Amino acid sequence: MKAAPFEYSRPADIDEACALLAADDGARVIAGGQTLVPMMAMRLARPTRLIDIARIAELSYIRDDGDMLSFGSGTRQCLMERDTLVRTRLPLMACAIPHIGHAATRARGTIGGSLAHADPAAELALVAVTLDATLHYKTKDESGELPARDFFIGPTITALPMGACLSAVRFPVWQGKVGVGFHEVNARASDFAFASAAAQVELADDGTAKRIAIAVGAIADVPLRLDAAEAQLTGTTLSPEAVREAVRAALADIETVADLHASAEYRRRVAATLAARAVADARAHALGGRHAR
C-alpha cells in the first residue's frame, strides 16, 4: 500500500515546527521516520501534514551538564551508540542501544522519536523510566517538562500536550561505584522484545546497595519501575536469592499483557528472570567487571 495524501513542511527551527503543529490538528512530527513511515504505508496513520524536524540543528546534540547528560530530541541513535560521553557517563544507555532494531534503524531513528512513539517494548523508554529521565517539550506558547514515569500513559499514548514537540531529554548521571545491566528476550535479535529488564546499582564501600533502580519493559502497557523491590534490596548485598524474591514479589501484582507472541504468565516469569540477571550484572559491573551487552 501507499500512504494517503499529505502536505509536507520542513521548518527552520522548533518554534516554526510548533506553529505548524498548532495550525493543523492532523499534523505529525517526523524525524527518522522509522515507525511513522511504515504505519503510513499501511494506512494505520493518516497525517494531514508531516512536519520534518530532522534537519533542525538545535535539536541534535549530546551535552554534559554536570549531574545530567542532555540529548536534543532529534539526536540520532547511531550517534548516541558511538558517543564517548554516553559510554562513560550513561553506561545503561550504552548497554541498551545495541538492542534497538538494526544498524540501519539506529542510523535514522532518534531518541525523541522513540520516546514520543511510546512503544512499551522500546529500549529507550525503559532506560528513561529506569533512570528518572526528564522530557522537555515546547508548544507554540510555552515550554514544559515531564518526568519519564508520568510521560508514558499507555501503548503509543503519552502525556505530551496537544501541539507539543519534544525538544530535549535529560538523564541524571549517577556518581560513585556504579554498575548497570540490561537484558531482553525476543524471537530474533533486533526484533521487538517480549520482555526486558534494566538495572543500575550504586554500591557503598562495604559492598551493599547504596542506591538501586530496576525496571521492566514489554510486559505491560508502559515500562515499569519495581519500586517495592528497590526498597527491599537497598542496603543489602544483593544476593541472588534476595534479588529473585524481591523481584518476584514486586511483579506479583502487575497486570501483564498477552498477545500472539507470548502469554501473560510467560512474560511475568521471564521478566523476573531478566530483572534478576540485570541486577546481578549491575553488581558485577560496579565491582569492576564488564556489563553485559
N, C-alpha and C positions, 0 to 999 in steps of 0.2 A: 504494500500500500504506500501511498504518498501522503504527506502532511496536507491538512486543509489549508486554504489560502490564509496568509497573514501578512501584516506590514512588518517592516524591519527598520530598526533605528540603531545607530552607533553613537551614543552620547560621548562628549568630550571629557566629562567629569561626572562624579557621583551626584552632584546637585542637578545636573541635566537629566541623569537617569531617574532620579526621584521625581522630578517634574513630569517626565513622561509616564511614570507609573501612576502618578496621581491623576493624570488626564485620561487614563484608559483602564477601567476595572478588569478588562480581559487581557491586559499586557502581562508578559512574563519576562523575568530577567534570565539571560543566558550568559554563561562564561565558557566553560569547557564543553557543555552540551552532552556529556556522556550519559546522562539519564533522560533529559528532556527530549533530545532529538529522536531516540528510539520510540519514546512514548508518542511523539507527534507523528512518526511514521506509521504507527499502528492506530492513530487517531484516538488514543487514550487521553491525549491532551490536545486542546484546540485553542491555543492562544490567539488573540486578535492581533497582537503585536509582540515581536521579540525585541528586547532591549539588550543589546550586546555590550557587556561591560569588560570583555576580555582584554581590551587594549587601554583601559584606564590605568595609567602608571601608578597613581596614588593608591590603588587597591592591591598592588603586588609588592610585598616586602616581607622580610623576616627581620625582626628587630629585638635586640636585647635591651629590656627596660629594667634591668637590675633584678628585682624579685619576680619579674614577669617576662615571658617571651611572647612577643606580639606578632601576629600574622595579618597582612591585608587579606580581605576575603577573596580576592582574585588570585592569590598565590597558588601556583600550580603544585600539585602533589609531588611531581618528579623533582622539583627544586627543593622541597622540604626533605625528600628522601636523601638527597646528596649533601645537605647543608651541615656544616660543622657545628654550628650553634645548636641545631636540633639534636644532633647525636650527643653532644656534651651536656647541654642544659635541659633537654627534654627527652631523655632516653626512652620513655614509654612510647612517645610518638614515633621515634626512630624504629622501635621494635614492631609497631603496628603497621606502618605504612607499606612494607613489602607484601602484606596480605591483601592490599586493596587491588582488586582486578588484575589486570596485566600491565606490563610496562607501557603499552600504548594508551591504556586507560589513564594511568597516572601522568602521562605526558600532556594530557589535555584537561583532566579533572582538576578542580580547585577545592581548597578547603571550605570556602564559603558555599560552593555549590553542593558539596556532600552534606554539610550540616543543614542547609536550608531544605534539602530534599527529605531529610529526617527518616531515612530507612532504618528500622530497628536493628538491622543486621550490619549497619555501616560501622567500619572500624573507627573512623574519626569521631563519630558521635559517641562511641563507647569511651574513647580516650578523653573527650571533652567532659563527660559526666564523671569519669574516674578522678580527674584532676581538678574538678570545680572550675572549669573554664568560664570566662565571661564573654558573651557575644554582643558586639556593638552594632547598632543599626542607625540608619538615617532615613527620614521621610522628607517630604517637601518642606515641612515646617519645623521639624525638631530632630534631635538626636536622643538615643536612649541605649540602654544595655539590659541584658537578661542573663541570669546565671544559667548554665547549661542544664541543671536539674529542672528548671522551670520552662526551658525553651521547647523541649520535646513533649508534645501532648499526646500523640498517637502516631500510627503509621502514616508517614508523609504529612503530618499535621504539626505545625509549630505555633508558638505564641507570638510570632513576628507580626506586628501590626499591619493592617491593610495598607498597601502602598509603600511599605518599607523595604529597604535594601540593606543586606548585611554589609558592613564596612570593615570590620576587624574582629579578630578572636584573640583573647589574651589568656595565657596559661600560667598559673603560678609555678615558680621554679622552687623545688624543694632543695634545702641545703643539708649538709651532713653526710652520714653514711647511708646513701640511698640506693635501692635496687628496684628493678622492675621485672614484670613477667607478663607475657601475652600469649594466649592460645585460642585457636578456633578449630571447629570441625566443619567440613563441607564435603560435598560429593567429589569434587575435584579441586585441585589447587587453583585459587583465584576465583572460584565460584562464590556465591553468597553463602554466608555461614549459617549452619543450623543452630549453632550455639557458640558463644565466645566468652572469654573472660579476660580481665586485665587487673593487675595488682601493682601497687607501688608501696614500698616499705622504707621507713627511715629507722635504722637501728640505733639504740643507745649504746654507750660504751660497754655495758655489760652484756650486750647481745640480744636484749629484749626489744620488742617492737615499741619504739617511741611514738611512731605515727604510722598508720596503715590505711590504704584506700583499696577497696575491692569492688569491682562492678562486673555485671554480666550483660551480654547483649544477645539479640536474635531469639530470645526465648519468650519475650513479652512484647507489648505494644511499643515500649520505649526502653532504652538502656536503663539499667537499674543499679544503684549503689546498694551494697549489702551492709547497711548501717549497723544492724544488730551484730553481725559477725565482726565488723571492725571494732566495735565497743568491747566485745568479748575477748578479742585477741590482743588488744593494746596492752602493753606491759608484760606479755608472755614471751616465751622463747620461740613461739610459732612451731611447735612440734607438729608433725604430720597428723597425729591423732586429734589434737586440739583444733587444728585448722579444718579438718574434714567435718568434725562435729559442729563447729561454729557455722560453716558454710551450709551444711545440710539443714540446720535449724533455721537459718536465715531464708533459705529457699522454700521452706515448707509451706509458707502462707502466700507465696507468689503464684498468681494465676498464669500458668504458661500456655502458650498457643500451640495449636496443632494445625497441620496442613498436609498436603500430599507428600511432602518430603520427610516429615518427622512428626511423631506423636508428642503430645504434651508431656507425658511421663518420660519419654526418651530425652527430651530437651532438658527437663529438670535434672535427670540423672547425669547427663553429660555436662551440664553447666556446673554441677557440684564438683565433678572430677577436674574440669578445666580450671575452675577457680582455685582449687587446692594446688594444682600444678603451678598456676601463675604465682601464688603466694610463695611456694617453695622456690621457684626460680628467682623471685624478687629477693628473698632472704639470701640465697646463694650469691646472687649478683652483688648485694650490699656487702657481703663478706669478702668480696674480691674476685668472685667468679664471673663468667660471662653470662649475660642474659640470653634466653632462648629467642631465636628469630624465626 
